Amino acid sequence: MKKQLIFRGSDAYSAFEEYLISSGRKKILAVYGESLSESSAGRFFSSLTAHTGIEVVRFSGFTPNPDYSEIVTGVRLFRSSGCDMICCAGGGSAMDTGKCIKLFADMPDGKEFFRQEIVQNDIPLSVIPSTAGTGSETTRYAVIYHNNVKISVTHESCVPSAVLFDPSLLDTLPAMHKKSAMLDALCHGIESFWSVNSTPVSRELSKQAITTVLHSMDGYISGDRSCAELMLAAANTAGKAIDITATTAGHAMCYKLTSLYHIPHGHAAALCVPQVYRFMLDSTERCCDKRGSEYLTDTLHQLAFLLGTDSPQHAFAFLESLPSQLGLHSPSDVSDDDIHLLSVSFNPERLRNNPVIPDTDDLYRMYRHILCRKTEYT
């Protein structure tokens, strides 16, 4: 796991400024959207040159689902301006943009960057997350789009070397955004815990993330600044766990829900993860984890305890009801064709990380329960 500097607390920006000075870099590409211009992060970058002499070149030309063409524009700006460092502030889109600019910055033109082999470079990348959920600030993954097709970019060298936690950036997030992102962090912790790729290190990170999310959930939603800082830490910890294990069936299932019904990503994941939990509980004899079915059964029971319940059945009930308790509801206008489409539209790579691999019929039944509230699993 790549060592990462974390800046937090009342002197976080001063310490981060000292870090930038000590790096010896002269010109930063600051990647952040217009919504952060008047925030503490925006003011930090606006005043950085006067304080340190480090020049700042602003790049805000990216959308919520960054397009490859926008990344190319960012790469060209990085090169033409003579930048030697990248700093991002914002949510997953800003961080994915910054990661890809870093990875593509030294690549030759003439062939699409995402089709070229990634070669590690020494361009420092730092981030200031403005949401608590994705954990993108600590993972080797980035997502961009090309001709409306999702492209996953993965390389160890795009894990940011430094992260600044500023809970004030979460103050103005819409309630739905806060809740959905929080659920994403919780799902990351749960999926990493049961993943076939889990290790003792990743499981400890998962435990810490799950318990911190649950402990700080109510305070975070109500606006408690200290709980917001805890939620930032929980998302970061869950991201570290996912960086080791990758996501599983819950995330494989959720992406098409988002594209089909425009459900926020974390909400969609939280609709799927409980059904995967119950599916595995009922199918432990199909376990493909090399540690065996007894290990999986024990894992599902440990998760129940981490979730504050006394049995996997109660844990399932808790997880299944959580989105609606937070005011996040499933879509109501659903057809059989939709459910069929969902059951054949997923990333099979993520399914292989699941301790029990669902087939198309299993997926159909899970989606049917999510969208139509059908309880049968036989």
C-alpha positions in Angstrom: 0.0 0.0 0.0 1.4 3.4 -1.0 2.3 5.6 1.9 0.1 8.8 1.9 0.5 12.0 3.7 -2.7 13.2 5.4 -3.2 16.8 6.4 -6.1 17.5 8.9 -7.0 19.8 11.7 -6.9 23.5 12.2 -3.5 23.9 10.6 -4.1 21.6 7.7 -3.7 24.3 5.0 -0.6 25.8 6.6 1.0 22.3 6.8 -0.1 21.5 3.2 1.5 24.8 2.0 4.8 23.9 3.7 4.6 20.5 1.9 4.2 22.2 -1.5 7.1 24.5 -0.8 9.3 21.6 0.3 8.5 19.6 -2.9 10.5 22.2 -4.9 7.9 22.3 -7.6 7.3 25.7 -9.3 4.0 25.5 -11.1 0.8 23.7 -10.0 -2.1 22.6 -12.2 -5.0 23.2 -9.8 -8.0 21.0 -10.9 -11.3 22.2 -9.3 -14.7 23.3 -10.4 -16.4 26.7 -10.2 -18.4 25.6 -7.2 -15.3 25.6 -5.1 -14.0 29.0 -6.2 -15.2 30.8 -3.0 -14.5 27.9 -0.7 -11.5 27.5 1.7 -9.8 25.3 -0.9 -10.5 27.8 -3.7 -9.1 30.7 -1.6 -6.1 28.6 -0.8 -5.1 28.2 -4.4 -6.0 31.8 -5.2 -3.5 33.1 -2.6 -0.8 30.4 -3.0 1.4 32.4 -5.4 1.4 35.4 -3.2 2.3 33.3 -0.2 4.9 31.0 -1.7 5.8 32.1 -5.2 4.5 28.8 -6.6 2.5 29.6 -9.7 -1.1 28.2 -10.1 -2.7 27.3 -13.4 -6.4 26.7 -13.0 -8.2 23.9 -14.9 -12.0 23.6 -14.4 -13.0 22.2 -17.9 -14.4 18.9 -16.7 -17.9 17.6 -16.3 -19.5 15.3 -13.6 -18.6 12.3 -15.7 -15.3 13.4 -17.2 -15.0 12.9 -21.0 -11.8 11.8 -22.5 -11.7 15.0 -24.6 -11.7 17.0 -21.4 -8.7 15.0 -20.1 -6.9 15.7 -23.4 -7.5 19.5 -22.9 -6.2 19.2 -19.3 -3.1 17.3 -20.5 -2.4 20.0 -23.1 -2.8 22.8 -20.5 -0.4 20.9 -18.1 2.2 20.6 -20.9 1.9 24.1 -22.5 1.9 25.9 -19.1 5.0 24.0 -17.9 3.3 22.6 -14.8 5.2 20.2 -12.7 2.6 19.2 -10.1 -1.1 18.5 -10.0 -3.5 19.4 -7.1 -7.2 18.5 -7.2 -10.1 19.7 -5.1 -13.6 18.3 -5.4 -15.4 15.0 -5.7 -14.7 11.9 -7.7 -14.9 13.8 -11.0 -12.1 16.3 -10.1 -9.9 13.5 -8.7 -10.5 11.2 -11.7 -9.6 14.1 -14.0 -6.4 14.9 -12.1 -5.4 11.3 -11.9 -5.8 10.8 -15.7 -3.9 14.0 -16.5 -1.0 12.7 -14.4 -1.0 9.3 -16.0 -1.3 10.7 -19.5 0.9 13.7 -19.2 4.1 12.1 -20.6 2.4 10.0 -23.3 3.1 10.7 -27.0 0.3 12.1 -29.2 -1.0 10.2 -32.1 -2.8 7.4 -30.2 -5.5 7.8 -27.6 -3.9 8.0 -24.2 -6.1 5.4 -22.6 -5.0 2.8 -25.2 -1.3 3.3 -24.4 0.7 1.5 -21.8 0.9 3.5 -18.6 4.5 4.3 -17.6 5.0 5.7 -14.1 6.1 9.3 -13.9 7.2 11.5 -11.0 4.5 14.2 -11.2 3.2 14.7 -7.7 -0.5 14.5 -7.2 -2.3 15.9 -4.2 -6.1 16.1 -3.5 -8.6 17.9 -1.3 -11.8 15.8 -1.3 -15.0 17.8 -1.1 -17.2 14.7 -0.5 -17.0 11.8 1.9 -17.7 8.6 0.1 -15.8 7.6 -3.0 -12.4 7.1 -1.4 -11.0 8.1 -4.8 -8.3 10.1 -3.0 -6.6 6.8 -1.9 -7.3 4.4 -4.8 -5.5 3.5 -8.0 -8.7 3.7 -10.0 -10.2 6.5 -12.2 -13.3 6.5 -14.5 -13.7 8.6 -17.6 -16.0 8.3 -20.7 -15.2 8.1 -24.4 -18.1 8.2 -26.8 -20.4 7.7 -23.9 -18.7 4.4 -23.0 -17.2 4.1 -19.5 -13.5 3.5 -19.4 -11.7 2.4 -16.2 -8.2 3.5 -15.8 -6.0 1.8 -13.3 -2.4 2.3 -12.2 -0.7 2.3 -8.8 1.1 5.6 -9.6 -2.1 7.6 -9.7 -2.7 7.1 -5.9 -2.3 10.7 -4.6 0.8 11.2 -2.5 -1.0 13.7 -0.2 -4.5 14.4 1.0 -6.0 17.3 2.9 -9.2 16.8 4.8 -11.3 20.0 5.1 -14.7 19.2 6.6 -16.0 22.7 5.9 -16.2 21.7 2.2 -19.0 19.3 3.1 -21.1 21.9 4.8 -23.0 23.0 1.6 -23.4 19.6 0.0 -27.1 18.7 -0.7 -28.5 16.2 1.8 -29.1 13.6 -0.9 -25.5 13.8 -2.0 -24.1 13.5 1.6 -26.3 10.4 2.2 -25.5 8.7 -1.1 -21.7 9.3 -0.7 -21.8 8.1 2.9 -23.6 4.9 1.7 -20.9 4.4 -0.9 -18.2 4.4 1.8 -20.2 1.9 3.9 -20.6 -0.4 0.8 -16.9 -0.2 0.1 -16.2 -1.4 3.6 -18.7 -4.2 3.4 -17.7 -5.4 0.0 -14.0 -5.3 0.8 -14.6 -7.3 4.0 -16.2 -10.2 2.1 -14.1 -10.0 -1.1 -12.2 -13.1 -2.1 -9.1 -10.8 -2.3 -9.4 -9.7 1.3 -6.3 -9.8 3.5 -5.8 -9.3 7.2 -4.8 -5.7 6.4 -7.8 -5.0 4.2 -10.2 -6.5 6.7 -8.9 -4.3 9.5 -9.4 -1.3 7.3 -12.9 -2.5 6.4 -13.8 -2.9 10.1 -12.5 0.6 10.9 -14.4 2.1 8.0 -17.7 0.4 8.8 -17.7 1.2 12.5 -16.7 4.9 11.8 -19.5 5.4 9.2 -22.1 4.0 11.6 -20.8 5.9 14.6 -20.7 9.3 12.8 -23.7 8.9 10.5 -26.4 10.7 12.4 -24.1 13.6 13.4 -22.7 14.0 9.9 -26.2 14.2 8.4 -27.3 16.8 11.0 -24.2 19.0 10.2 -21.8 18.2 13.0 -18.4 19.3 11.7 -16.5 16.8 13.9 -18.6 14.0 12.4 -17.9 15.3 8.9 -14.2 14.9 9.6 -14.8 11.4 10.8 -16.8 10.6 7.7 -13.9 11.9 5.5 -11.5 9.6 7.4 -14.0 6.6 7.0 -14.3 7.1 3.3 -10.5 7.3 3.0 -10.1 4.1 5.0 -12.7 2.3 3.0 -11.0 3.4 -0.2 -7.7 1.9 1.1 -9.5 -1.4 1.7 -11.0 -1.3 -1.8 -7.7 -0.4 -3.3 -6.4 -3.8 -2.0 -9.5 -6.0 -2.8 -11.4 -4.2 -5.5 -15.2 -4.1 -5.4 -17.5 -7.1 -5.7 -21.0 -8.0 -7.0 -22.7 -5.1 -5.2 -20.9 -2.5 -7.3 -21.0 -4.7 -10.4 -24.8 -4.6 -10.1 -25.2 -0.9 -9.2 -23.8 0.9 -12.2 -26.6 0.0 -14.6 -29.1 1.1 -12.0 -27.5 4.5 -12.0 -27.5 4.8 -15.8 -31.0 3.4 -16.2 -32.8 5.3 -13.4 -30.3 8.1 -12.6 -30.0 6.9 -9.0 -26.8 8.3 -7.4 -24.0 5.8 -7.3 -23.8 5.3 -3.5 -27.6 4.9 -3.3 -27.6 2.3 -6.1 -24.8 0.4 -4.3 -26.7 0.4 -1.1 -29.8 -1.1 -2.8 -27.7 -3.9 -4.2 -25.3 -4.8 -1.4 -28.1 -6.1 1.0 -29.4 -8.5 -1.7 -25.9 -9.8 -2.3 -25.5 -10.4 1.4 -28.7 -12.4 1.6 -27.9 -14.3 -1.7 -24.6 -15.4 -0.2 -26.1 -16.3 3.1 -28.5 -18.6 1.2 -25.8 -20.0 -1.1 -22.7 -20.6 1.0 -22.4 -24.1 -0.4 -21.4 -22.4 -3.8 -18.5 -20.5 -2.2 -15.6 -20.0 -4.5 -13.3 -18.3 -2.0 -10.4 -20.6 -1.5 -10.8 -20.2 2.2 -14.0 -22.2 2.0 -17.7 -22.0 2.9 -17.1 -22.0 6.7 -14.9 -19.0 6.3 -17.6 -17.2 4.3 -20.3 -18.1 6.9 -18.0 -16.7 9.6 -17.4 -13.6 7.5 -21.1 -12.9 7.1 -21.6 -13.3 10.9 -18.7 -11.0 11.7 -20.3 -8.4 9.4 -23.5 -8.7 11.3 -21.7 -7.8 14.5 -19.8 -4.9 12.8 -23.2 -3.6 11.7 -24.5 -3.6 15.2 -26.8 -6.6 14.9 -26.9 -10.0 16.4 -27.4 -12.1 13.2 -26.9 -12.0 9.5 -30.6 -12.0 9.0 -31.0 -8.9 11.1 -28.0 -7.3 9.4 -29.7 -7.9 6.0 -32.9 -6.2 7.3 -30.9 -3.3 8.6 -29.0 -2.8 5.4 -32.1 -3.2 3.2 -34.1 -0.6 5.2 -31.2 1.9 5.5 -31.7 3.8 2.2 -35.4 4.3 2.8 -34.7 5.4 6.4 -32.5 8.0 4.9 -35.2 9.1 2.5 -33.7 7.4 -0.5 -36.1 5.3 -2.4 -36.1 2.7 -5.2 -37.6 3.7 -8.6 -41.3 2.9 -9.0 -41.7 2.7 -12.8 -40.1 -0.7 -13.6 -40.7 -3.2 -16.4 -39.8 -6.8 -16.8 -37.6 -5.7 -19.7 -35.7 -3.4 -17.4 -35.0 -6.3 -15.0 -33.9 -8.5 -17.8 -31.6 -5.8 -19.1 -30.1 -5.3 -15.6 -29.5 -9.0 -15.1 -27.3 -9.2 -18.2 -25.5 -5.8 -17.9 -22.7 -6.0 -15.4 -18.9 -6.1 -15.2 -18.1 -9.8 -14.9 -14.6 -8.9 -13.6 -16.2 -7.6 -10.4 -18.4 -10.7 -10.0 -15.2 -12.8 -9.9 -14.3 -10.9 -6.7 -17.5 -12.1 -5.0 -17.3 -15.2 -2.7 -20.3 -16.7 -4.4 -20.7 -15.9 -8.1 -24.3 -15.1 -9.1 -25.5 -16.3 -12.4 -28.1 -14.5 -14.6 -31.0 -16.1 -12.8 -29.6 -15.0 -9.4 -29.1 -11.5 -10.7 -32.6 -11.4 -12.1 -34.1 -12.4 -8.7 -32.0 -9.9 -6.8 -32.9 -7.0 -9.2 -36.5 -8.1 -9.0 -36.5 -7.8 -5.2 -34.7 -4.4 -5.3 -37.1 -2.9 -7.8 -40.4 -4.8 -7.3 -40.0 -5.8 -3.6 -40.5 -9.5 -4.4 -39.3 -11.5 -1.5 -38.9 -15.0 -3.0 -35.4 -16.3 -3.7 -36.3 -19.7 -4.9 
